[in-house]
Amino acid sequence: MAAGDWITAQEKETNFDRTKSTMKNIRFEDELLEQIEKAAGKGNFNKWVKEACRLRLLSE
């Protein structure tokens, strides 16, 4: 790809594909998001949310 060429949305998605995983979008209330970010620490948001989901599933 030459400098200045545009990457299509589909090409961009392909670059981020992960085996056996799916990207989902979720909306958090501002206050909840602030609490999660504070608890998780910088750069640990995804890991923290995944672990919270796993713990919830184990408790059911």
Biopython code that builds the backbone (N, CA, C, O; Angstrom):
import numpy as np
from Bio.PDB.StructureBuilder import StructureBuilder

atoms = [
    (1, "MET", "N", (0.843, -1.178, 0.000)),
    (1, "MET", "CA", (0.000, 0.000, 0.000)),
    (1, "MET", "C", (0.888, 1.241, 0.000)),
    (1, "MET", "O", (1.831, 1.336, 0.785)),
    (2, "ALA", "N", (0.594, 2.161, -0.854)),
    (2, "ALA", "CA", (1.380, 3.379, -0.972)),
    (2, "ALA", "C", (0.952, 4.395, 0.082)),
    (2, "ALA", "O", (-0.171, 4.346, 0.584)),
    (3, "ALA", "N", (1.836, 5.296, 0.403)),
    (3, "ALA", "CA", (1.512, 6.350, 1.356)),
    (3, "ALA", "C", (0.310, 7.124, 0.841)),
    (3, "ALA", "O", (0.236, 7.451, -0.344)),
    (4, "GLY", "N", (-0.623, 7.415, 1.724)),
    (4, "GLY", "CA", (-1.803, 8.166, 1.340)),
    (4, "GLY", "C", (-2.969, 7.301, 0.898)),
    (4, "GLY", "O", (-4.084, 7.804, 0.756)),
    (5, "ASP", "N", (-2.741, 5.998, 0.673)),
    (5, "ASP", "CA", (-3.847, 5.102, 0.325)),
    (5, "ASP", "C", (-4.746, 4.918, 1.539)),
    (5, "ASP", "O", (-4.280, 4.912, 2.678)),
    (6, "TRP", "N", (-6.024, 4.771, 1.282)),
    (6, "TRP", "CA", (-6.994, 4.581, 2.357)),
    (6, "TRP", "C", (-7.202, 3.099, 2.607)),
    (6, "TRP", "O", (-7.182, 2.302, 1.669)),
    (7, "ILE", "N", (-7.400, 2.723, 3.858)),
    (7, "ILE", "CA", (-7.727, 1.347, 4.234)),
    (7, "ILE", "C", (-9.244, 1.277, 4.399)),
    (7, "ILE", "O", (-9.833, 2.091, 5.109)),
    (8, "THR", "N", (-9.868, 0.308, 3.746)),
    (8, "THR", "CA", (-11.314, 0.164, 3.886)),
    (8, "THR", "C", (-11.638, -0.358, 5.279)),
    (8, "THR", "O", (-10.777, -0.920, 5.955)),
    (9, "ALA", "N", (-12.882, -0.170, 5.703)),
    (9, "ALA", "CA", (-13.321, -0.668, 7.008)),
    (9, "ALA", "C", (-13.133, -2.182, 7.089)),
    (9, "ALA", "O", (-12.731, -2.709, 8.126)),
    (10, "GLN", "N", (-13.425, -2.872, 5.995)),
    (10, "GLN", "CA", (-13.283, -4.334, 5.985)),
    (10, "GLN", "C", (-11.813, -4.738, 6.153)),
    (10, "GLN", "O", (-11.510, -5.675, 6.891)),
    (11, "GLU", "N", (-10.910, -4.043, 5.477)),
    (11, "GLU", "CA", (-9.480, -4.333, 5.617)),
    (11, "GLU", "C", (-9.020, -4.065, 7.046)),
    (11, "GLU", "O", (-8.224, -4.820, 7.604)),
    (12, "LYS", "N", (-9.523, -2.993, 7.623)),
    (12, "LYS", "CA", (-9.151, -2.651, 8.991)),
    (12, "LYS", "C", (-9.632, -3.732, 9.947)),
    (12, "LYS", "O", (-8.889, -4.142, 10.838)),
    (13, "GLU", "N", (-10.883, -4.204, 9.773)),
    (13, "GLU", "CA", (-11.410, -5.283, 10.613)),
    (13, "GLU", "C", (-10.554, -6.529, 10.495)),
    (13, "GLU", "O", (-10.277, -7.185, 11.499)),
    (14, "THR", "N", (-10.133, -6.863, 9.297)),
    (14, "THR", "CA", (-9.320, -8.047, 9.073)),
    (14, "THR", "C", (-8.028, -7.978, 9.871)),
    (14, "THR", "O", (-7.562, -8.998, 10.378)),
    (15, "ASN", "N", (-7.449, -6.805, 9.989)),
    (15, "ASN", "CA", (-6.211, -6.645, 10.743)),
    (15, "ASN", "C", (-6.395, -6.937, 12.228)),
    (15, "ASN", "O", (-5.424, -7.253, 12.915)),
    (16, "PHE", "N", (-7.610, -6.839, 12.732)),
    (16, "PHE", "CA", (-7.857, -7.019, 14.152)),
    (16, "PHE", "C", (-8.582, -8.323, 14.469)),
    (16, "PHE", "O", (-8.966, -8.550, 15.617)),
    (17, "ASP", "N", (-8.772, -9.176, 13.474)),
    (17, "ASP", "CA", (-9.434, -10.455, 13.728)),
    (17, "ASP", "C", (-8.637, -11.273, 14.725)),
    (17, "ASP", "O", (-7.407, -11.289, 14.676)),
    (18, "ARG", "N", (-9.323, -11.946, 15.621)),
    (18, "ARG", "CA", (-8.704, -12.837, 16.593)),
    (18, "ARG", "C", (-9.409, -14.178, 16.505)),
    (18, "ARG", "O", (-10.635, -14.239, 16.412)),
    (19, "THR", "N", (-8.644, -15.237, 16.533)),
    (19, "THR", "CA", (-9.220, -16.569, 16.493)),
    (19, "THR", "C", (-10.065, -16.799, 17.738)),
    (19, "THR", "O", (-9.644, -16.489, 18.852)),
    (20, "LYS", "N", (-11.237, -17.334, 17.543)),
    (20, "LYS", "CA", (-12.161, -17.690, 18.629)),
    (20, "LYS", "C", (-12.528, -16.506, 19.518)),
    (20, "LYS", "O", (-12.672, -16.662, 20.731)),
    (21, "SER", "N", (-12.676, -15.347, 18.934)),
    (21, "SER", "CA", (-13.141, -14.190, 19.695)),
    (21, "SER", "C", (-14.006, -13.310, 18.806)),
    (21, "SER", "O", (-13.882, -13.324, 17.581)),
    (22, "THR", "N", (-14.877, -12.550, 19.438)),
    (22, "THR", "CA", (-15.787, -11.652, 18.737)),
    (22, "THR", "C", (-15.769, -10.305, 19.434)),
    (22, "THR", "O", (-15.815, -10.239, 20.663)),
    (23, "MET", "N", (-15.702, -9.234, 18.664)),
    (23, "MET", "CA", (-15.739, -7.897, 19.235)),
    (23, "MET", "C", (-17.195, -7.480, 19.449)),
    (23, "MET", "O", (-18.029, -7.624, 18.555)),
    (24, "LYS", "N", (-17.488, -6.964, 20.642)),
    (24, "LYS", "CA", (-18.816, -6.464, 20.964)),
    (24, "LYS", "C", (-18.682, -5.030, 21.468)),
    (24, "LYS", "O", (-17.690, -4.673, 22.105)),
    (25, "ASN", "N", (-19.676, -4.228, 21.178)),
    (25, "ASN", "CA", (-19.723, -2.857, 21.693)),
    (25, "ASN", "C", (-20.725, -2.808, 22.822)),
    (25, "ASN", "O", (-21.794, -3.412, 22.738)),
    (26, "ILE", "N", (-20.388, -2.096, 23.869)),
    (26, "ILE", "CA", (-21.278, -1.971, 25.025)),
    (26, "ILE", "C", (-21.231, -0.530, 25.529)),
    (26, "ILE", "O", (-20.184, 0.116, 25.495)),
    (27, "ARG", "N", (-22.366, -0.043, 25.990)),
    (27, "ARG", "CA", (-22.428, 1.314, 26.520)),
    (27, "ARG", "C", (-22.513, 1.234, 28.043)),
    (27, "ARG", "O", (-23.360, 0.527, 28.590)),
    (28, "PHE", "N", (-21.632, 1.961, 28.718)),
    (28, "PHE", "CA", (-21.617, 2.018, 30.178)),
    (28, "PHE", "C", (-22.121, 3.376, 30.630)),
    (28, "PHE", "O", (-21.856, 4.387, 29.980)),
    (29, "GLU", "N", (-22.849, 3.406, 31.742)),
    (29, "GLU", "CA", (-23.177, 4.682, 32.351)),
    (29, "GLU", "C", (-21.858, 5.313, 32.788)),
    (29, "GLU", "O", (-20.925, 4.608, 33.171)),
    (30, "ASP", "N", (-21.782, 6.644, 32.729)),
    (30, "ASP", "CA", (-20.533, 7.348, 33.032)),
    (30, "ASP", "C", (-19.991, 6.985, 34.415)),
    (30, "ASP", "O", (-18.800, 6.711, 34.566)),
    (31, "GLU", "N", (-20.860, 6.983, 35.416)),
    (31, "GLU", "CA", (-20.415, 6.702, 36.781)),
    (31, "GLU", "C", (-19.854, 5.281, 36.901)),
    (31, "GLU", "O", (-18.827, 5.074, 37.547)),
    (32, "LEU", "N", (-20.521, 4.308, 36.283)),
    (32, "LEU", "CA", (-20.043, 2.929, 36.324)),
    (32, "LEU", "C", (-18.696, 2.808, 35.616)),
    (32, "LEU", "O", (-17.788, 2.143, 36.116)),
    (33, "LEU", "N", (-18.565, 3.436, 34.476)),
    (33, "LEU", "CA", (-17.307, 3.393, 33.732)),
    (33, "LEU", "C", (-16.163, 3.992, 34.548)),
    (33, "LEU", "O", (-15.060, 3.445, 34.571)),
    (34, "GLU", "N", (-16.422, 5.094, 35.204)),
    (34, "GLU", "CA", (-15.393, 5.710, 36.049)),
    (34, "GLU", "C", (-14.964, 4.770, 37.162)),
    (34, "GLU", "O", (-13.775, 4.666, 37.465)),
    (35, "GLN", "N", (-15.926, 4.084, 37.775)),
    (35, "GLN", "CA", (-15.607, 3.142, 38.852)),
    (35, "GLN", "C", (-14.773, 1.971, 38.335)),
    (35, "GLN", "O", (-13.816, 1.549, 38.984)),
    (36, "ILE", "N", (-15.142, 1.447, 37.160)),
    (36, "ILE", "CA", (-14.398, 0.329, 36.571)),
    (36, "ILE", "C", (-12.978, 0.761, 36.234)),
    (36, "ILE", "O", (-12.020, 0.060, 36.561)),
    (37, "GLU", "N", (-12.838, 1.900, 35.589)),
    (37, "GLU", "CA", (-11.501, 2.376, 35.207)),
    (37, "GLU", "C", (-10.619, 2.607, 36.426)),
    (37, "GLU", "O", (-9.422, 2.323, 36.389)),
    (38, "LYS", "N", (-11.198, 3.116, 37.500)),
    (38, "LYS", "CA", (-10.442, 3.329, 38.731)),
    (38, "LYS", "C", (-10.016, 1.987, 39.332)),
    (38, "LYS", "O", (-8.871, 1.835, 39.757)),
    (39, "ALA", "N", (-10.921, 1.026, 39.368)),
    (39, "ALA", "CA", (-10.621, -0.287, 39.940)),
    (39, "ALA", "C", (-9.626, -1.065, 39.082)),
    (39, "ALA", "O", (-8.750, -1.751, 39.609)),
    (40, "ALA", "N", (-9.760, -0.959, 37.773)),
    (40, "ALA", "CA", (-8.935, -1.741, 36.851)),
    (40, "ALA", "C", (-7.518, -1.203, 36.753)),
    (40, "ALA", "O", (-6.572, -1.977, 36.604)),
    (41, "GLY", "N", (-7.362, 0.087, 36.832)),
    (41, "GLY", "CA", (-6.047, 0.685, 36.638)),
    (41, "GLY", "C", (-5.794, 0.930, 35.158)),
    (41, "GLY", "O", (-6.456, 0.353, 34.296)),
    (42, "LYS", "N", (-4.849, 1.774, 34.885)),
    (42, "LYS", "CA", (-4.553, 2.182, 33.513)),
    (42, "LYS", "C", (-4.150, 0.984, 32.649)),
    (42, "LYS", "O", (-3.267, 0.206, 33.011)),
    (43, "GLY", "N", (-4.815, 0.855, 31.503)),
    (43, "GLY", "CA", (-4.468, -0.179, 30.540)),
    (43, "GLY", "C", (-5.018, -1.559, 30.828)),
    (43, "GLY", "O", (-4.700, -2.509, 30.113)),
    (44, "ASN", "N", (-5.841, -1.691, 31.864)),
    (44, "ASN", "CA", (-6.356, -3.013, 32.248)),
    (44, "ASN", "C", (-7.863, -3.158, 32.106)),
    (44, "ASN", "O", (-8.448, -4.105, 32.630)),
    (45, "PHE", "N", (-8.493, -2.229, 31.404)),
    (45, "PHE", "CA", (-9.955, -2.227, 31.313)),
    (45, "PHE", "C", (-10.508, -3.548, 30.763)),
    (45, "PHE", "O", (-11.347, -4.173, 31.411)),
    (46, "ASN", "N", (-10.058, -3.980, 29.590)),
    (46, "ASN", "CA", (-10.602, -5.197, 28.978)),
    (46, "ASN", "C", (-10.399, -6.409, 29.868)),
    (46, "ASN", "O", (-11.317, -7.204, 30.069)),
    (47, "LYS", "N", (-9.208, -6.544, 30.392)),
    (47, "LYS", "CA", (-8.902, -7.677, 31.268)),
    (47, "LYS", "C", (-9.826, -7.678, 32.488)),
    (47, "LYS", "O", (-10.341, -8.726, 32.877)),
    (48, "TRP", "N", (-10.031, -6.518, 33.083)),
    (48, "TRP", "CA", (-10.864, -6.397, 34.269)),
    (48, "TRP", "C", (-12.315, -6.772, 33.966)),
    (48, "TRP", "O", (-12.941, -7.512, 34.725)),
    (49, "VAL", "N", (-12.843, -6.261, 32.859)),
    (49, "VAL", "CA", (-14.236, -6.540, 32.494)),
    (49, "VAL", "C", (-14.423, -8.024, 32.189)),
    (49, "VAL", "O", (-15.418, -8.617, 32.607)),
    (50, "LYS", "N", (-13.481, -8.634, 31.465)),
    (50, "LYS", "CA", (-13.580, -10.066, 31.168)),
    (50, "LYS", "C", (-13.565, -10.894, 32.443)),
    (50, "LYS", "O", (-14.345, -11.836, 32.585)),
    (51, "GLU", "N", (-12.683, -10.547, 33.369)),
    (51, "GLU", "CA", (-12.614, -11.280, 34.635)),
    (51, "GLU", "C", (-13.898, -11.101, 35.440)),
    (51, "GLU", "O", (-14.380, -12.052, 36.055)),
    (52, "ALA", "N", (-14.455, -9.896, 35.441)),
    (52, "ALA", "CA", (-15.710, -9.655, 36.142)),
    (52, "ALA", "C", (-16.839, -10.501, 35.551)),
    (52, "ALA", "O", (-17.679, -11.023, 36.284)),
    (53, "CYS", "N", (-16.854, -10.632, 34.236)),
    (53, "CYS", "CA", (-17.866, -11.466, 33.576)),
    (53, "CYS", "C", (-17.686, -12.930, 33.942)),
    (53, "CYS", "O", (-18.663, -13.627, 34.215)),
    (54, "ARG", "N", (-16.450, -13.399, 33.950)),
    (54, "ARG", "CA", (-16.177, -14.802, 34.321)),
    (54, "ARG", "C", (-16.619, -15.090, 35.745)),
    (54, "ARG", "O", (-17.219, -16.130, 36.015)),
    (55, "LEU", "N", (-16.320, -14.160, 36.668)),
    (55, "LEU", "CA", (-16.724, -14.346, 38.054)),
    (55, "LEU", "C", (-18.245, -14.373, 38.195)),
    (55, "LEU", "O", (-18.793, -15.161, 38.966)),
    (56, "ARG", "N", (-18.905, -13.520, 37.454)),
    (56, "ARG", "CA", (-20.377, -13.503, 37.489)),
    (56, "ARG", "C", (-20.942, -14.828, 37.004)),
    (56, "ARG", "O", (-21.872, -15.364, 37.606)),
    (57, "LEU", "N", (-20.383, -15.365, 35.911)),
    (57, "LEU", "CA", (-20.851, -16.640, 35.378)),
    (57, "LEU", "C", (-20.613, -17.770, 36.349)),
    (57, "LEU", "O", (-21.443, -18.674, 36.446)),
    (58, "LEU", "N", (-19.518, -17.753, 37.067)),
    (58, "LEU", "CA", (-19.244, -18.789, 38.070)),
    (58, "LEU", "C", (-20.200, -18.742, 39.241)),
    (58, "LEU", "O", (-20.476, -19.765, 39.869)),
    (59, "SER", "N", (-20.707, -17.552, 39.536)),
    (59, "SER", "CA", (-21.598, -17.383, 40.699)),
    (59, "SER", "C", (-23.046, -17.757, 40.394)),
    (59, "SER", "O", (-23.865, -17.850, 41.308)),
    (60, "GLU", "N", (-23.366, -17.969, 39.128)),
    (60, "GLU", "CA", (-24.756, -18.304, 38.767)),
    (60, "GLU", "C", (-25.010, -19.781, 38.831)),
    (60, "GLU", "O", (-26.123, -20.229, 38.558)),
]
sb = StructureBuilder()
sb.init_structure("model")
sb.init_model(0)
sb.init_chain("A")
sb.init_seg("    ")
for serial, (resi, resn, name, xyz) in enumerate(atoms, 1):
    if name == "N":
        sb.init_residue(resn, " ", resi, " ")
    sb.init_atom(name, np.array(xyz, "f"), 0.0, 1.0, " ", f" {name:<3s}", serial, name[0])
structure = sb.get_structure()
